């Protein structure tokens, strides 16, 4: 019987604890009859990957839903008096729900996503997602595309980005 070397044993142990980060060659999404199925991996930036997909595929607009595991998520609660987000960051959480939309602003994709997450204590928190990074495991996001290209614009009466459906 061949005994594994110390190096081989350590390499196996490390690879089981810290799986390799997805490479650029790793496929992140596939087309579906209604849009796309996205699978993000450890270390991926959720908002950045969704923006990249929207730009690369020139999505007119879309709705999204998802689940997964996050190493880090920063939620923002919009304070209308200061016209800014009050941020709070959480680590090592499961996405219990993720929903949002993809539109365009100033010629670039604009992701508007909200979510709820829970930790080991099963306490749920959530809000507007300012940033999110995939943790160990993955996230699965379903994108349903729409035919009309939608834009976001600042609504001057409230001072925030609003999805513009056009005029009647």
Buried (B, 14 or more C-beta within 10 A) or exposed (E): EEEEEEEEEEEEEEEEEEEEEBEEEEEBBEEEEEBBBBBBBBEBBBBBBBBBBBEEBEBBBBBBBBBBBBBBBBBBEBEEEEEEBEEEEBEBBBBBEBBBBBBBBEEEBBBBBBBBBBEEEEEEBBBBBBBBBBBBBBBBBBBBBBEEEBBBEEEEEEEEBBBBEEEE
